[in-house]
Amino acid sequence: MKCMRCGNDIFESTTSEAIEMDFGLLVIRNIPCYKCEKCDEIFYTGDVVLKLEEITEKVKQLEQEVTIIDYQKAA
Ligand SMILES: [Zn+2]
């Protein structure tokens, strides 16, 4: 796979994502991703995107001000 931004090689990595919601902040850690070694652009596979949406939906129902979730434990 190549970087969609600069065309360089991308490699498997993990990252964290902070998502602003209406009532608070959701932080998801240890998300599996692909990262470009040149421009640091991050790509997720389709499975991961779906899982992130699922986690976000679940957390919305908790209505906590700040939620920190480990992707590996939520998956
Ligand atoms: Zn790149």
N, CA, C, O and the ligand as a Tripos MOL2 file, in Angstrom:
@<TRIPOS>MOLECULE
protein
  301   299    76     0     0
PROTEIN
NO_CHARGES

@<TRIPOS>ATOM
      1 N           0.8350   -1.2090    0.0000 N.3       1 MET1
      2 CA          0.0000    0.0000    0.0000 C.3       1 MET1
      3 C           0.8690    1.2580    0.0000 C.2       1 MET1
      4 O           1.9600    1.2830    0.5690 O.2       1 MET1
      5 N           0.3550    2.2950   -0.6520 N.am      2 LYS2
      6 CA          1.1000    3.5550   -0.7400 C.3       2 LYS2
      7 C           0.2760    4.6880   -0.1290 C.2       2 LYS2
      8 O          -0.9510    4.6170   -0.0530 O.2       2 LYS2
      9 N           0.9630    5.7070    0.2920 N.am      3 CYS3
     10 CA          0.3070    6.8830    0.8600 C.3       3 CYS3
     11 C          -0.5170    7.5980   -0.2140 C.2       3 CYS3
     12 O          -0.0290    7.8590   -1.3130 O.2       3 CYS3
     13 N          -1.7660    7.9090    0.1190 N.am      4 MET4
     14 CA         -2.6370    8.5790   -0.8500 C.3       4 MET4
     15 C          -2.2800   10.0500   -1.0120 C.2       4 MET4
     16 O          -2.7140   10.7080   -1.9580 O.2       4 MET4
     17 N          -1.4880   10.5520   -0.0820 N.am      5 ARG5
     18 CA         -1.1350   11.9670   -0.1350 C.3       5 ARG5
     19 C           0.1640   12.1910   -0.9020 C.2       5 ARG5
     20 O           0.2340   13.0560   -1.7740 O.2       5 ARG5
     21 N           1.2080   11.3960   -0.5690 N.am      6 CYS6
     22 CA          2.5150   11.6560   -1.1860 C.3       6 CYS6
     23 C           3.0730   10.4690   -1.9550 C.2       6 CYS6
     24 O           4.1040   10.6000   -2.6160 O.2       6 CYS6
     25 N           2.4080    9.2910   -1.8840 N.am      7 GLY7
     26 CA          2.8500    8.1490   -2.6730 C.3       7 GLY7
     27 C           3.9600    7.3280   -2.0460 C.2       7 GLY7
     28 O           4.4310    6.3650   -2.6510 O.2       7 GLY7
     29 N           4.3880    7.6910   -0.8410 N.am      8 ASN8
     30 CA          5.4400    6.9460   -0.1660 C.3       8 ASN8
     31 C           4.8960    5.6630    0.4550 C.2       8 ASN8
     32 O           3.6820    5.4720    0.5290 O.2       8 ASN8
     33 N           5.7820    4.7940    0.8950 N.am      9 ASP9
     34 CA          5.3590    3.5560    1.5590 C.3       9 ASP9
     35 C           4.7050    3.8640    2.9040 C.2       9 ASP9
     36 O           5.0960    4.7980    3.6040 O.2       9 ASP9
     37 N           3.7010    3.0580    3.2500 N.am     10 ILE10
     38 CA          3.0890    3.1940    4.5660 C.3      10 ILE10
     39 C           3.3130    1.9100    5.3520 C.2      10 ILE10
     40 O           3.4370    0.8320    4.7700 O.2      10 ILE10
     41 N           3.3630    2.0270    6.6520 N.am     11 PHE11
     42 CA          3.6130    0.8500    7.4880 C.3      11 PHE11
     43 C           2.5870    0.7670    8.6090 C.2      11 PHE11
     44 O           1.9440    1.7590    8.9560 O.2      11 PHE11
     45 N           2.4430   -0.4240    9.1680 N.am     12 GLU12
     46 CA          1.4750   -0.6450   10.2420 C.3      12 GLU12
     47 C           1.9210    0.0450   11.5160 C.2      12 GLU12
     48 O           3.0970    0.0130   11.8800 O.2      12 GLU12
     49 N           0.9630    0.6700   12.1890 N.am     13 SER13
     50 CA          1.2750    1.3850   13.4080 C.3      13 SER13
     51 C           0.0170    1.4490   14.2750 C.2      13 SER13
     52 O          -1.0030    0.8480   13.9400 O.2      13 SER13
     53 N           0.0910    2.1670   15.3710 N.am     14 THR14
     54 CA         -1.1140    2.4500   16.1580 C.3      14 THR14
     55 C          -1.1340    3.9390   16.4620 C.2      14 THR14
     56 O          -0.0970    4.6020   16.4830 O.2      14 THR14
     57 N          -2.3320    4.4450   16.6950 N.am     15 THR15
     58 CA         -2.4630    5.8720   16.9570 C.3      15 THR15
     59 C          -3.5990    6.1090   17.9500 C.2      15 THR15
     60 O          -4.3380    5.1880   18.2980 O.2      15 THR15
     61 N          -3.7260    7.3490   18.3970 N.am     16 SER16
     62 CA         -4.8420    7.7500   19.2480 C.3      16 SER16
     63 C          -5.6660    8.7910   18.5110 C.2      16 SER16
     64 O          -5.1460    9.5520   17.6950 O.2      16 SER16
     65 N          -6.9390    8.8140   18.8050 N.am     17 GLU17
     66 CA         -7.8360    9.7540   18.1410 C.3      17 GLU17
     67 C          -8.7080   10.4260   19.1980 C.2      17 GLU17
     68 O          -9.2630    9.7540   20.0670 O.2      17 GLU17
     69 N          -8.8290   11.7470   19.1230 N.am     18 ALA18
     70 CA         -9.7210   12.4830   20.0160 C.3      18 ALA18
     71 C         -10.9120   12.9670   19.2060 C.2      18 ALA18
     72 O         -10.7480   13.6510   18.1960 O.2      18 ALA18
     73 N         -12.1130   12.6100   19.6520 N.am     19 ILE19
     74 CA        -13.3240   12.9620   18.9150 C.3      19 ILE19
     75 C         -14.1830   13.8810   19.7790 C.2      19 ILE19
     76 O         -14.5820   13.5110   20.8830 O.2      19 ILE19
     77 N         -14.4630   15.0740   19.2740 N.am     20 GLU20
     78 CA        -15.3280   16.0260   19.9750 C.3      20 GLU20
     79 C         -16.7800   15.6390   19.7410 C.2      20 GLU20
     80 O         -17.2080   15.4560   18.6020 O.2      20 GLU20
     81 N         -17.5340   15.5150   20.8300 N.am     21 MET21
     82 CA        -18.9570   15.2120   20.7020 C.3      21 MET21
     83 C         -19.7470   16.3460   21.3470 C.2      21 MET21
     84 O         -19.1700   17.2450   21.9590 O.2      21 MET21
     85 N         -21.0560   16.2980   21.2060 N.am     22 ASP22
     86 CA        -21.9100   17.3770   21.7090 C.3      22 ASP22
     87 C         -21.6680   17.6700   23.1900 C.2      22 ASP22
     88 O         -21.6010   18.8280   23.6020 O.2      22 ASP22
     89 N         -21.5410   16.6210   23.9690 N.am     23 PHE23
     90 CA        -21.4830   16.7820   25.4240 C.3      23 PHE23
     91 C         -20.0950   16.5620   25.9940 C.2      23 PHE23
     92 O         -19.8780   16.8140   27.1790 O.2      23 PHE23
     93 N         -19.1690   16.1090   25.2060 N.am     24 GLY24
     94 CA        -17.8540   15.8280   25.7760 C.3      24 GLY24
     95 C         -16.8420   15.3530   24.7550 C.2      24 GLY24
     96 O         -17.0170   15.4990   23.5450 O.2      24 GLY24
     97 N         -15.7960   14.7890   25.2810 N.am     25 LEU25
     98 CA        -14.6650   14.3860   24.4600 C.3      25 LEU25
     99 C         -14.4450   12.8790   24.5870 C.2      25 LEU25
    100 O         -14.4740   12.3160   25.6810 O.2      25 LEU25
    101 N         -14.2290   12.2580   23.4570 N.am     26 LEU26
    102 CA        -13.9150   10.8290   23.4440 C.3      26 LEU26
    103 C         -12.4980   10.6430   22.9190 C.2      26 LEU26
    104 O         -12.1460   11.1280   21.8440 O.2      26 LEU26
    105 N         -11.6950    9.9310   23.6990 N.am     27 VAL27
    106 CA        -10.3400    9.6240   23.2620 C.3      27 VAL27
    107 C         -10.2400    8.1170   23.0780 C.2      27 VAL27
    108 O         -10.5270    7.3480   23.9960 O.2      27 VAL27
    109 N          -9.8370    7.7090   21.9000 N.am     28 ILE28
    110 CA         -9.6400    6.2790   21.6400 C.3      28 ILE28
    111 C          -8.1450    6.0420   21.4190 C.2      28 ILE28
    112 O          -7.5130    6.6720   20.5710 O.2      28 ILE28
    113 N          -7.6080    5.1250   22.2010 N.am     29 ARG29
    114 CA         -6.1710    4.8650   22.1330 C.3      29 ARG29
    115 C          -5.8980    3.5150   21.4790 C.2      29 ARG29
    116 O          -6.7810    2.6650   21.3630 O.2      29 ARG29
    117 N          -4.6500    3.3450   21.0570 N.am     30 ASN30
    118 CA         -4.2040    2.0640   20.4640 C.3      30 ASN30
    119 C          -5.0160    1.6380   19.2480 C.2      30 ASN30
    120 O          -5.3400    0.4600   19.0940 O.2      30 ASN30
    121 N          -5.3420    2.5900   18.3900 N.am     31 ILE31
    122 CA         -6.0870    2.2490   17.1770 C.3      31 ILE31
    123 C          -5.1060    1.7370   16.1220 C.2      31 ILE31
    124 O          -4.1400    2.4240   15.7880 O.2      31 ILE31
    125 N          -5.3520    0.5260   15.5920 N.am     32 PRO32
    126 CA         -4.4640    0.0430   14.5370 C.3      32 PRO32
    127 C          -4.6320    0.8850   13.2750 C.2      32 PRO32
    128 O          -5.7550    1.1890   12.8750 O.2      32 PRO32
    129 N          -3.5360    1.2550   12.6600 N.am     33 CYS33
    130 CA         -3.6130    2.1070   11.4700 C.3      33 CYS33
    131 C          -2.3920    1.8650   10.5920 C.2      33 CYS33
    132 O          -1.4820    1.1180   10.9510 O.2      33 CYS33
    133 N          -2.3980    2.5060    9.4530 N.am     34 TYR34
    134 CA         -1.2160    2.5490    8.6040 C.3      34 TYR34
    135 C          -0.7360    3.9830    8.5940 C.2      34 TYR34
    136 O          -1.5260    4.9240    8.5200 O.2      34 TYR34
    137 N           0.5640    4.1300    8.6680 N.am     35 LYS35
    138 CA          1.1220    5.4680    8.7540 C.3      35 LYS35
    139 C           2.1800    5.6570    7.6780 C.2      35 LYS35
    140 O           2.9950    4.7690    7.4260 O.2      35 LYS35
    141 N           2.1560    6.8260    7.0490 N.am     36 CYS36
    142 CA          3.1510    7.1550    6.0290 C.3      36 CYS36
    143 C           4.4520    7.5530    6.7140 C.2      36 CYS36
    144 O           4.4560    8.3700    7.6350 O.2      36 CYS36
    145 N           5.5600    6.9650    6.2510 N.am     37 GLU37
    146 CA          6.8270    7.2660    6.9090 C.3      37 GLU37
    147 C           7.3520    8.6490    6.5210 C.2      37 GLU37
    148 O           8.2500    9.1780    7.1780 O.2      37 GLU37
    149 N           6.8100    9.2240    5.4820 N.am     38 LYS38
    150 CA          7.3120   10.5160    5.0280 C.3      38 LYS38
    151 C           6.4820   11.6870    5.5510 C.2      38 LYS38
    152 O           7.0310   12.6320    6.1190 O.2      38 LYS38
    153 N           5.1510   11.6300    5.3600 N.am     39 CYS39
    154 CA          4.3310   12.7980    5.7200 C.3      39 CYS39
    155 C           3.4670   12.5730    6.9640 C.2      39 CYS39
    156 O           2.7010   13.4530    7.3560 O.2      39 CYS39
    157 N           3.5920   11.3840    7.5900 N.am     40 ASP40
    158 CA          2.8510   11.0870    8.8220 C.3      40 ASP40
    159 C           1.3400   11.0200    8.6480 C.2      40 ASP40
    160 O           0.5990   11.0480    9.6310 O.2      40 ASP40
    161 N           0.8830   10.9330    7.4050 N.am     41 GLU41
    162 CA         -0.5470   10.7570    7.1540 C.3      41 GLU41
    163 C          -0.9780    9.3890    7.6960 C.2      41 GLU41
    164 O          -0.2440    8.4060    7.5910 O.2      41 GLU41
    165 N          -2.1780    9.3470    8.2740 N.am     42 ILE42
    166 CA         -2.6650    8.1130    8.8810 C.3      42 ILE42
    167 C          -3.8660    7.5710    8.1060 C.2      42 ILE42
    168 O          -4.7690    8.3190    7.7300 O.2      42 ILE42
    169 N          -3.8580    6.2530    7.8750 N.am     43 PHE43
    170 CA         -4.9670    5.6090    7.1580 C.3      43 PHE43
    171 C          -5.5380    4.4890    8.0030 C.2      43 PHE43
    172 O          -4.8010    3.7600    8.6650 O.2      43 PHE43
    173 N          -6.8590    4.3560    7.9770 N.am     44 TYR44
    174 CA         -7.5100    3.2460    8.6620 C.3      44 TYR44
    175 C          -8.1030    2.3000    7.6380 C.2      44 TYR44
    176 O          -8.5220    2.7180    6.5590 O.2      44 TYR44
    177 N          -8.1340    1.0130    7.9870 N.am     45 THR45
    178 CA         -8.8380    0.0640    7.1300 C.3      45 THR45
    179 C         -10.3450    0.2100    7.3640 C.2      45 THR45
    180 O         -10.7650    0.8120    8.3520 O.2      45 THR45
    181 N         -11.1550   -0.3410    6.4570 N.am     46 GLY46
    182 CA        -12.6100   -0.2480    6.5670 C.3      46 GLY46
    183 C         -13.1380   -0.8250    7.8780 C.2      46 GLY46
    184 O         -14.0500   -0.2670    8.4880 O.2      46 GLY46
    185 N         -12.5570   -1.9480    8.3050 N.am     47 ASP47
    186 CA        -12.9680   -2.5960    9.5540 C.3      47 ASP47
    187 C         -12.7810   -1.6620   10.7370 C.2      47 ASP47
    188 O         -13.6400   -1.5620   11.6120 O.2      47 ASP47
    189 N         -11.6490   -0.9840   10.7490 N.am     48 VAL48
    190 CA        -11.3210   -0.0920   11.8630 C.3      48 VAL48
    191 C         -12.2680    1.1060   11.8690 C.2      48 VAL48
    192 O         -12.7280    1.5280   12.9300 O.2      48 VAL48
    193 N         -12.5610    1.6530   10.6930 N.am     49 VAL49
    194 CA        -13.4900    2.7810   10.5900 C.3      49 VAL49
    195 C         -14.8530    2.4020   11.1620 C.2      49 VAL49
    196 O         -15.4590    3.1730   11.9070 O.2      49 VAL49
    197 N         -15.3310    1.2040   10.8060 N.am     50 LEU50
    198 CA        -16.6260    0.7290   11.3160 C.3      50 LEU50
    199 C         -16.6040    0.5770   12.8290 C.2      50 LEU50
    200 O         -17.5490    0.9550   13.5220 O.2      50 LEU50
    201 N         -15.5090    0.0170   13.3260 N.am     51 LYS51
    202 CA        -15.3780   -0.2050   14.7640 C.3      51 LYS51
    203 C         -15.3310    1.1390   15.5140 C.2      51 LYS51
    204 O         -15.9100    1.2730   16.5920 O.2      51 LYS51
    205 N         -14.6580    2.1020   14.9510 N.am     52 LEU52
    206 CA        -14.5820    3.4290   15.5810 C.3      52 LEU52
    207 C         -15.9770    4.0560   15.6620 C.2      52 LEU52
    208 O         -16.3250    4.6880   16.6590 O.2      52 LEU52
    209 N         -16.7660    3.8770   14.6050 N.am     53 GLU53
    210 CA        -18.1380    4.3900   14.6010 C.3      53 GLU53
    211 C         -18.9770    3.7010   15.6740 C.2      53 GLU53
    212 O         -19.7760    4.3330   16.3650 O.2      53 GLU53
    213 N         -18.7760    2.4000   15.7940 N.am     54 GLU54
    214 CA        -19.4930    1.6030   16.7850 C.3      54 GLU54
    215 C         -19.1590    2.0830   18.2030 C.2      54 GLU54
    216 O         -20.0480    2.2660   19.0350 O.2      54 GLU54
    217 N         -17.8780    2.2790   18.4570 N.am     55 ILE55
    218 CA        -17.4310    2.7440   19.7820 C.3      55 ILE55
    219 C         -18.0160    4.1260   20.0650 C.2      55 ILE55
    220 O         -18.4960    4.3850   21.1680 O.2      55 ILE55
    221 N         -17.9750    5.0090   19.0740 N.am     56 THR56
    222 CA        -18.5040    6.3640   19.2540 C.3      56 THR56
    223 C         -19.9890    6.3370   19.6030 C.2      56 THR56
    224 O         -20.4450    7.0700   20.4800 O.2      56 THR56
    225 N         -20.7380    5.4810   18.9030 N.am     57 GLU57
    226 CA        -22.1810    5.3580   19.1730 C.3      57 GLU57
    227 C         -22.4470    4.8930   20.6020 C.2      57 GLU57
    228 O         -23.3350    5.4120   21.2790 O.2      57 GLU57
    229 N         -21.6740    3.9180   21.0470 N.am     58 LYS58
    230 CA        -21.8360    3.3820   22.4010 C.3      58 LYS58
    231 C         -21.5360    4.4460   23.4420 C.2      58 LYS58
    232 O         -22.2640    4.6040   24.4220 O.2      58 LYS58
    233 N         -20.4450    5.1740   23.2110 N.am     59 VAL59
    234 CA        -19.9960    6.1690   24.1910 C.3      59 VAL59
    235 C         -20.9920    7.3290   24.2720 C.2      59 VAL59
    236 O         -21.1790    7.9090   25.3420 O.2      59 VAL59
    237 N         -21.6260    7.6680   23.1570 N.am     60 LYS60
    238 CA        -22.6300    8.7330   23.1330 C.3      60 LYS60
    239 C         -23.7170    8.4800   24.1730 C.2      60 LYS60
    240 O         -24.2180    9.4120   24.8030 O.2      60 LYS60
    241 N         -24.0720    7.2190   24.3410 N.am     61 GLN61
    242 CA        -25.1400    6.8690   25.2810 C.3      61 GLN61
    243 C         -24.7180    7.0150   26.7340 C.2      61 GLN61
    244 O         -25.5670    7.1180   27.6200 O.2      61 GLN61
    245 N         -23.4190    7.0250   26.9850 N.am     62 LEU62
    246 CA        -22.9310    7.1620   28.3600 C.3      62 LEU62
    247 C         -23.0260    8.6060   28.8510 C.2      62 LEU62
    248 O         -23.1700    8.8600   30.0470 O.2      62 LEU62
    249 N         -22.9430    9.5470   27.9100 N.am     63 GLU63
    250 CA        -22.9930   10.9880   28.2080 C.3      63 GLU63
    251 C         -22.0240   11.4050   29.3000 C.2      63 GLU63
    252 O         -22.3720   12.1670   30.2020 O.2      63 GLU63
    253 N         -20.8170   10.9010   29.2070 N.am     64 GLN64
    254 CA        -19.7600   11.3300   30.1180 C.3      64 GLN64
    255 C         -19.0010   12.4940   29.4830 C.2      64 GLN64
    256 O         -18.9090   12.6060   28.2600 O.2      64 GLN64
    257 N         -18.4620   13.3550   30.3430 N.am     65 GLU65
    258 CA        -17.7530   14.5170   29.8180 C.3      65 GLU65
    259 C         -16.4800   14.1150   29.0760 C.2      65 GLU65
    260 O         -16.1860   14.6190   27.9920 O.2      65 GLU65
    261 N         -15.7350   13.1980   29.6870 N.am     66 VAL66
    262 CA        -14.5170   12.7030   29.0480 C.3      66 VAL66
    263 C         -14.5020   11.1840   29.1260 C.2      66 VAL66
    264 O         -14.6720   10.6010   30.1970 O.2      66 VAL66
    265 N         -14.2980   10.5570   27.9840 N.am     67 THR67
    266 CA        -14.2170    9.0940   27.9650 C.3      67 THR67
    267 C         -12.9240    8.6980   27.2620 C.2      67 THR67
    268 O         -12.6280    9.1800   26.1680 O.2      67 THR67
    269 N         -12.1670    7.8280   27.8900 N.am     68 ILE68
    270 CA        -10.9440    7.3300   27.2690 C.3      68 ILE68
    271 C         -11.0980    5.8220   27.1090 C.2      68 ILE68
    272 O         -11.3220    5.0940   28.0760 O.2      68 ILE68
    273 N         -10.9730    5.3810   25.8780 N.am     69 ILE69
    274 CA        -11.2010    3.9690   25.5620 C.3      69 ILE69
    275 C          -9.9680    3.3910   24.8810 C.2      69 ILE69
    276 O          -9.3380    4.0420   24.0480 O.2      69 ILE69
    277 N          -9.6390    2.1680   25.2450 N.am     70 ASP70
    278 CA         -8.5590    1.4510   24.5770 C.3      70 ASP70
    279 C          -9.1830    0.6120   23.4650 C.2      70 ASP70
    280 O          -9.9850   -0.2820   23.7330 O.2      70 ASP70
    281 N          -8.8190    0.8990   22.2340 N.am     71 TYR71
    282 CA         -9.3980    0.2000   21.0940 C.3      71 TYR71
    283 C          -9.2440   -1.3220   21.2190 C.2      71 TYR71
    284 O         -10.1630   -2.0790   20.9060 O.2      71 TYR71
    285 N          -8.0890   -1.7450   21.6740 N.am     72 GLN72
    286 CA         -7.8080   -3.1840   21.7680 C.3      72 GLN72
    287 C          -8.7570   -3.8770   22.7340 C.2      72 GLN72
    288 O          -9.1160   -5.0380   22.5390 O.2      72 GLN72
    289 N          -9.1630   -3.1520   23.7870 N.am     73 LYS73
    290 CA        -10.0660   -3.7430   24.7810 C.3      73 LYS73
    291 C         -11.5210   -3.6440   24.3280 C.2      73 LYS73
    292 O         -12.3470   -4.4820   24.6890 O.2      73 LYS73
    293 N         -11.8310   -2.6120   23.5310 N.am     74 ALA74
    294 CA        -13.2020   -2.4220   23.0530 C.3      74 ALA74
    295 C         -13.4960   -3.3450   21.8780 C.2      74 ALA74
    296 O         -14.6550   -3.6840   21.6400 O.2      74 ALA74
    297 N         -12.4730   -3.7560   21.1430 N.am     75 ALA75
    298 CA        -12.6500   -4.5440   19.9250 C.3      75 ALA75
    299 C         -13.0870   -5.9760   20.2060 C.2      75 ALA75
    300 O         -13.2760   -6.7580   19.2740 O.2      75 ALA75
    301 ZN          2.6610   10.3730    2.7470 Zn       76 ZN76
@<TRIPOS>BOND
     1     1     2 1
     2     2     3 1
     3     3     4 2
     4     3     5 am
     5     5     6 1
     6     6     7 1
     7     7     8 2
     8     7     9 am
     9     9    10 1
    10    10    11 1
    11    11    12 2
    12    11    13 am
    13    13    14 1
    14    14    15 1
    15    15    16 2
    16    15    17 am
    17    17    18 1
    18    18    19 1
    19    19    20 2
    20    19    21 am
    21    21    22 1
    22    22    23 1
    23    23    24 2
    24    23    25 am
    25    25    26 1
    26    26    27 1
    27    27    28 2
    28    27    29 am
    29    29    30 1
    30    30    31 1
    31    31    32 2
    32    31    33 am
    33    33    34 1
    34    34    35 1
    35    35    36 2
    36    35    37 am
    37    37    38 1
    38    38    39 1
    39    39    40 2
    40    39    41 am
    41    41    42 1
    42    42    43 1
    43    43    44 2
    44    43    45 am
    45    45    46 1
    46    46    47 1
    47    47    48 2
    48    47    49 am
    49    49    50 1
    50    50    51 1
    51    51    52 2
    52    51    53 am
    53    53    54 1
    54    54    55 1
    55    55    56 2
    56    55    57 am
    57    57    58 1
    58    58    59 1
    59    59    60 2
    60    59    61 am
    61    61    62 1
    62    62    63 1
    63    63    64 2
    64    63    65 am
    65    65    66 1
    66    66    67 1
    67    67    68 2
    68    67    69 am
    69    69    70 1
    70    70    71 1
    71    71    72 2
    72    71    73 am
    73    73    74 1
    74    74    75 1
    75    75    76 2
    76    75    77 am
    77    77    78 1
    78    78    79 1
    79    79    80 2
    80    79    81 am
    81    81    82 1
    82    82    83 1
    83    83    84 2
    84    83    85 am
    85    85    86 1
    86    86    87 1
    87    87    88 2
    88    87    89 am
    89    89    90 1
    90    90    91 1
    91    91    92 2
    92    91    93 am
    93    93    94 1
    94    94    95 1
    95    95    96 2
    96    95    97 am
    97    97    98 1
    98    98    99 1
    99    99   100 2
   100    99   101 am
   101   101   102 1
   102   102   103 1
   103   103   104 2
   104   103   105 am
   105   105   106 1
   106   106   107 1
   107   107   108 2
   108   107   109 am
   109   109   110 1
   110   110   111 1
   111   111   112 2
   112   111   113 am
   113   113   114 1
   114   114   115 1
   115   115   116 2
   116   115   117 am
   117   117   118 1
   118   118   119 1
   119   119   120 2
   120   119   121 am
   121   121   122 1
   122   122   123 1
   123   123   124 2
   124   123   125 am
   125   125   126 1
   126   126   127 1
   127   127   128 2
   128   127   129 am
   129   129   130 1
   130   130   131 1
   131   131   132 2
   132   131   133 am
   133   133   134 1
   134   134   135 1
   135   135   136 2
   136   135   137 am
   137   137   138 1
   138   138   139 1
   139   139   140 2
   140   139   141 am
   141   141   142 1
   142   142   143 1
   143   143   144 2
   144   143   145 am
   145   145   146 1
   146   146   147 1
   147   147   148 2
   148   147   149 am
   149   149   150 1
   150   150   151 1
   151   151   152 2
   152   151   153 am
   153   153   154 1
   154   154   155 1
   155   155   156 2
   156   155   157 am
   157   157   158 1
   158   158   159 1
   159   159   160 2
   160   159   161 am
   161   161   162 1
   162   162   163 1
   163   163   164 2
   164   163   165 am
   165   165   166 1
   166   166   167 1
   167   167   168 2
   168   167   169 am
   169   169   170 1
   170   170   171 1
   171   171   172 2
   172   171   173 am
   173   173   174 1
   174   174   175 1
   175   175   176 2
   176   175   177 am
   177   177   178 1
   178   178   179 1
   179   179   180 2
   180   179   181 am
   181   181   182 1
   182   182   183 1
   183   183   184 2
   184   183   185 am
   185   185   186 1
   186   186   187 1
   187   187   188 2
   188   187   189 am
   189   189   190 1
   190   190   191 1
   191   191   192 2
   192   191   193 am
   193   193   194 1
   194   194   195 1
   195   195   196 2
   196   195   197 am
   197   197   198 1
   198   198   199 1
   199   199   200 2
   200   199   201 am
   201   201   202 1
   202   202   203 1
   203   203   204 2
   204   203   205 am
   205   205   206 1
   206   206   207 1
   207   207   208 2
   208   207   209 am
   209   209   210 1
   210   210   211 1
   211   211   212 2
   212   211   213 am
   213   213   214 1
   214   214   215 1
   215   215   216 2
   216   215   217 am
   217   217   218 1
   218   218   219 1
   219   219   220 2
   220   219   221 am
   221   221   222 1
   222   222   223 1
   223   223   224 2
   224   223   225 am
   225   225   226 1
   226   226   227 1
   227   227   228 2
   228   227   229 am
   229   229   230 1
   230   230   231 1
   231   231   232 2
   232   231   233 am
   233   233   234 1
   234   234   235 1
   235   235   236 2
   236   235   237 am
   237   237   238 1
   238   238   239 1
   239   239   240 2
   240   239   241 am
   241   241   242 1
   242   242   243 1
   243   243   244 2
   244   243   245 am
   245   245   246 1
   246   246   247 1
   247   247   248 2
   248   247   249 am
   249   249   250 1
   250   250   251 1
   251   251   252 2
   252   251   253 am
   253   253   254 1
   254   254   255 1
   255   255   256 2
   256   255   257 am
   257   257   258 1
   258   258   259 1
   259   259   260 2
   260   259   261 am
   261   261   262 1
   262   262   263 1
   263   263   264 2
   264   263   265 am
   265   265   266 1
   266   266   267 1
   267   267   268 2
   268   267   269 am
   269   269   270 1
   270   270   271 1
   271   271   272 2
   272   271   273 am
   273   273   274 1
   274   274   275 1
   275   275   276 2
   276   275   277 am
   277   277   278 1
   278   278   279 1
   279   279   280 2
   280   279   281 am
   281   281   282 1
   282   282   283 1
   283   283   284 2
   284   283   285 am
   285   285   286 1
   286   286   287 1
   287   287   288 2
   288   287   289 am
   289   289   290 1
   290   290   291 1
   291   291   292 2
   292   291   293 am
   293   293   294 1
   294   294   295 1
   295   295   296 2
   296   295   297 am
   297   297   298 1
   298   298   299 1
   299   299   300 2
@<TRIPOS>SUBSTRUCTURE
     1 MET1         2 RESIDUE 1 A MET
     2 LYS2         6 RESIDUE 1 A LYS
     3 CYS3        10 RESIDUE 1 A CYS
     4 MET4        14 RESIDUE 1 A MET
     5 ARG5        18 RESIDUE 1 A ARG
     6 CYS6        22 RESIDUE 1 A CYS
     7 GLY7        26 RESIDUE 1 A GLY
     8 ASN8        30 RESIDUE 1 A ASN
     9 ASP9        34 RESIDUE 1 A ASP
    10 ILE10       38 RESIDUE 1 A ILE
    11 PHE11       42 RESIDUE 1 A PHE
    12 GLU12       46 RESIDUE 1 A GLU
    13 SER13       50 RESIDUE 1 A SER
    14 THR14       54 RESIDUE 1 A THR
    15 THR15       58 RESIDUE 1 A THR
    16 SER16       62 RESIDUE 1 A SER
    17 GLU17       66 RESIDUE 1 A GLU
    18 ALA18       70 RESIDUE 1 A ALA
    19 ILE19       74 RESIDUE 1 A ILE
    20 GLU20       78 RESIDUE 1 A GLU
    21 MET21       82 RESIDUE 1 A MET
    22 ASP22       86 RESIDUE 1 A ASP
    23 PHE23       90 RESIDUE 1 A PHE
    24 GLY24       94 RESIDUE 1 A GLY
    25 LEU25       98 RESIDUE 1 A LEU
    26 LEU26      102 RESIDUE 1 A LEU
    27 VAL27      106 RESIDUE 1 A VAL
    28 ILE28      110 RESIDUE 1 A ILE
    29 ARG29      114 RESIDUE 1 A ARG
    30 ASN30      118 RESIDUE 1 A ASN
    31 ILE31      122 RESIDUE 1 A ILE
    32 PRO32      126 RESIDUE 1 A PRO
    33 CYS33      130 RESIDUE 1 A CYS
    34 TYR34      134 RESIDUE 1 A TYR
    35 LYS35      138 RESIDUE 1 A LYS
    36 CYS36      142 RESIDUE 1 A CYS
    37 GLU37      146 RESIDUE 1 A GLU
    38 LYS38      150 RESIDUE 1 A LYS
    39 CYS39      154 RESIDUE 1 A CYS
    40 ASP40      158 RESIDUE 1 A ASP
    41 GLU41      162 RESIDUE 1 A GLU
    42 ILE42      166 RESIDUE 1 A ILE
    43 PHE43      170 RESIDUE 1 A PHE
    44 TYR44      174 RESIDUE 1 A TYR
    45 THR45      178 RESIDUE 1 A THR
    46 GLY46      182 RESIDUE 1 A GLY
    47 ASP47      186 RESIDUE 1 A ASP
    48 VAL48      190 RESIDUE 1 A VAL
    49 VAL49      194 RESIDUE 1 A VAL
    50 LEU50      198 RESIDUE 1 A LEU
    51 LYS51      202 RESIDUE 1 A LYS
    52 LEU52      206 RESIDUE 1 A LEU
    53 GLU53      210 RESIDUE 1 A GLU
    54 GLU54      214 RESIDUE 1 A GLU
    55 ILE55      218 RESIDUE 1 A ILE
    56 THR56      222 RESIDUE 1 A THR
    57 GLU57      226 RESIDUE 1 A GLU
    58 LYS58      230 RESIDUE 1 A LYS
    59 VAL59      234 RESIDUE 1 A VAL
    60 LYS60      238 RESIDUE 1 A LYS
    61 GLN61      242 RESIDUE 1 A GLN
    62 LEU62      246 RESIDUE 1 A LEU
    63 GLU63      250 RESIDUE 1 A GLU
    64 GLN64      254 RESIDUE 1 A GLN
    65 GLU65      258 RESIDUE 1 A GLU
    66 VAL66      262 RESIDUE 1 A VAL
    67 THR67      266 RESIDUE 1 A THR
    68 ILE68      270 RESIDUE 1 A ILE
    69 ILE69      274 RESIDUE 1 A ILE
    70 ASP70      278 RESIDUE 1 A ASP
    71 TYR71      282 RESIDUE 1 A TYR
    72 GLN72      286 RESIDUE 1 A GLN
    73 LYS73      290 RESIDUE 1 A LYS
    74 ALA74      294 RESIDUE 1 A ALA
    75 ALA75      298 RESIDUE 1 A ALA
    76 ZN76       301 GROUP 0 **** ****
